[in-house]
């Protein structure tokens, strides 16, 4: 089964883009499923089900979504194989911009929108810098000059990625991306596979449930600012 990881900042249009790409793939006879990773809640499962897409949702709760992703993705792959899917798309919640839900050898996609500001590509970490394909959305809302400057900044952040434009409302550009998805590698297991970049590191007293503020309550992996 083919596996594709899709990440990006909140409200960039990931779900709308994925739905339009899936429609193009279904038109070619592909059976596509989605695993949606989120934190507290999501309504996206209803959107996928409404469009006839096999979907599973995982909520990380008080855990880092990336850690939740990496400890569940092998099981998700096995679930997709049991369902006899041709393609499984993993949609991740990129909440801190330090997220890195991409695996070596697995097609990695980052969705980012033109409205986020021209400096945003510099601020986004591994989920953009290590992606194979970068999808830019909401290009119809900004000027041509803004689109070009934004694309240039994206190219600076990840020179090796393929940049494509997709309109999440009309679906323009989705068929082209669906053809890219068809080149994704096939997987039987992810055992032994590695992440493209390390996960965010934070093992401190607050990770373990501490809520009080002050040096006396800070233990473990703590980083302090230089305010001298």
C-alpha positions in Angstrom: 0.0 0.0 0.0 1.2 3.5 -0.7 1.6 5.9 2.3 1.7 9.7 2.1 2.2 12.0 5.1 0.5 15.4 4.9 1.3 18.2 7.5 1.0 21.9 7.7 0.0 24.8 10.0 -3.6 24.9 11.4 -6.3 26.3 9.0 -4.0 26.1 5.9 -6.6 24.1 4.1 -5.1 20.6 4.5 -8.4 18.7 4.7 -10.0 20.6 1.8 -6.9 20.0 -0.4 -6.8 16.3 0.6 -10.5 15.8 -0.2 -10.0 17.3 -3.7 -7.0 15.2 -4.4 -8.8 12.1 -3.2 -11.7 12.8 -5.6 -9.3 12.9 -8.5 -7.7 9.6 -7.3 -11.1 8.0 -6.9 -12.0 9.0 -10.4 -9.0 6.9 -11.5 -10.3 3.9 -9.6 -8.0 4.2 -6.5 -9.2 3.2 -3.1 -8.0 5.9 -0.7 -8.2 6.1 3.1 -7.2 8.8 5.6 -5.9 8.7 9.2 -6.5 12.1 10.8 -4.2 13.0 13.7 -5.4 15.9 15.9 -5.2 17.1 19.5 -8.4 17.8 21.3 -11.2 17.5 18.8 -11.9 17.3 15.0 -14.9 17.4 12.8 -13.0 16.4 9.7 -14.0 12.7 10.0 -17.6 13.7 9.0 -16.3 15.5 5.9 -14.3 12.5 4.8 -17.2 10.1 5.5 -19.6 12.4 3.6 -17.3 12.0 0.6 -17.1 8.2 0.9 -13.6 8.1 2.3 -12.5 5.4 4.7 -11.2 7.4 7.7 -9.8 6.9 11.2 -9.3 9.7 13.8 -6.7 9.8 16.5 -6.7 12.5 19.2 -3.4 12.9 21.1 -5.0 14.7 24.1 -2.3 16.0 26.4 0.5 14.3 24.3 2.6 16.0 21.6 0.8 15.2 18.3 4.2 14.1 16.7 4.9 11.6 19.5 1.3 10.3 19.1 1.8 10.0 15.4 5.1 8.1 15.5 3.8 5.6 18.1 0.7 4.9 16.0 1.6 5.1 12.3 2.7 1.5 12.0 -0.7 0.3 13.4 -2.4 2.7 10.9 -0.4 1.2 8.0 -1.5 -2.3 9.1 -5.1 -1.0 9.4 -5.0 0.4 5.8 -3.6 -2.9 4.5 -6.4 -4.9 6.2 -8.9 -2.6 4.6 -7.2 -3.3 1.2 -6.6 0.4 0.5 -4.5 1.4 -2.5 -3.4 4.6 -0.8 -3.3 5.7 2.9 -2.9 9.5 3.6 -1.9 10.6 7.1 -3.0 14.1 8.0 -1.2 15.6 10.9 -1.8 18.6 13.1 1.2 20.9 12.8 0.5 23.1 15.8 3.9 24.3 17.0 5.7 24.6 13.6 8.5 22.4 15.0 6.5 19.3 14.1 8.2 16.7 12.0 5.7 14.0 11.0 7.6 12.8 7.9 9.3 9.5 7.4 12.3 8.6 5.3 11.2 7.1 2.0 7.5 8.0 2.6 6.2 10.8 0.3 6.1 13.9 2.5 3.7 16.8 1.8 3.4 20.2 3.5 0.4 22.4 3.0 0.9 26.2 3.6 -1.3 29.1 2.7 -0.5 32.5 1.1 -2.3 34.4 3.8 0.1 33.3 6.6 2.7 36.0 5.7 5.9 36.1 3.6 8.1 35.3 6.6 6.1 32.2 7.6 8.2 29.7 5.5 11.2 30.6 7.6 9.4 30.0 10.8 8.1 26.5 9.9 10.5 23.7 10.8 11.0 20.1 9.5 7.4 19.7 8.2 8.2 22.2 5.5 12.0 22.0 5.2 12.0 18.2 4.8 8.9 17.9 2.6 9.0 16.4 -1.0 6.0 18.4 -2.1 4.8 21.8 -0.8 1.2 22.7 -1.6 0.4 26.4 -1.5 -3.3 27.3 -0.9 -5.4 30.5 -1.0 -3.4 31.9 -3.9 -6.6 33.3 -5.4 -7.0 35.8 -2.5 -3.6 37.6 -2.9 -1.9 39.4 -5.8 0.5 37.8 -8.3 3.4 39.7 -6.8 2.5 38.4 -3.3 2.3 34.8 -4.7 5.7 35.1 -6.3 7.4 36.5 -3.2 5.8 33.8 -1.0 6.8 31.0 -3.4 10.4 32.4 -3.4 10.5 32.3 0.4 9.2 28.8 0.3 11.9 27.9 -2.2 14.5 29.4 0.1 13.3 27.3 3.0 13.2 24.1 1.0 15.1 24.3 -2.4 14.6 20.7 -3.3 10.8 20.5 -2.9 8.2 20.6 -5.7 5.9 23.6 -5.2 2.3 23.3 -6.5 -0.8 25.5 -6.1 -4.2 24.0 -5.1 -7.5 25.8 -4.6 -9.2 24.0 -1.7 -12.6 25.3 -2.8 -12.6 24.7 -6.5 -10.1 21.8 -6.5 -8.0 23.5 -9.2 -4.5 21.9 -9.1 -5.7 18.8 -7.3 -5.6 16.4 -10.3 -1.9 17.4 -10.9 -1.1 16.5 -7.3 -3.0 13.2 -7.5 -0.6 12.2 -10.3 2.3 13.0 -8.0 0.8 10.9 -5.3 0.7 7.9 -7.7 4.5 7.9 -7.6 4.6 7.3 -3.8 6.4 4.2 -2.5 4.6 1.1 -1.5 5.0 -0.2 2.1 4.2 -3.5 3.9 5.7 -2.4 7.2 7.4 0.7 8.7 9.4 -1.3 11.1 13.0 0.0 11.0 12.0 3.1 9.1 13.2 6.4 10.6 11.9 10.0 10.9 13.3 12.6 8.6 14.0 14.8 11.7 13.9 14.3 15.4 10.8 15.1 17.4 10.5 18.1 19.7 12.2 17.4 23.0 10.6 18.3 26.3 10.7 16.0 29.4 10.1 18.3 32.3 7.9 18.7 35.4 5.2 20.4 33.3 5.1 17.4 31.0 4.3 15.3 34.0 1.4 17.5 35.1 3.0 20.3 37.1 1.0 23.5 36.9 2.7 25.8 39.4 5.0 28.6 38.2 8.5 29.2 39.6 12.1 27.8 39.7 11.2 25.5 42.6 8.8 23.6 40.4 10.9 23.3 37.2 12.7 20.1 36.7 14.1 18.1 33.8 14.7 19.4 30.3 14.3 23.2 31.0 15.7 26.0 28.8 16.0 29.5 30.2 16.3 32.8 28.2 19.3 35.0 28.5 17.9 38.2 29.8 21.1 40.0 30.9 
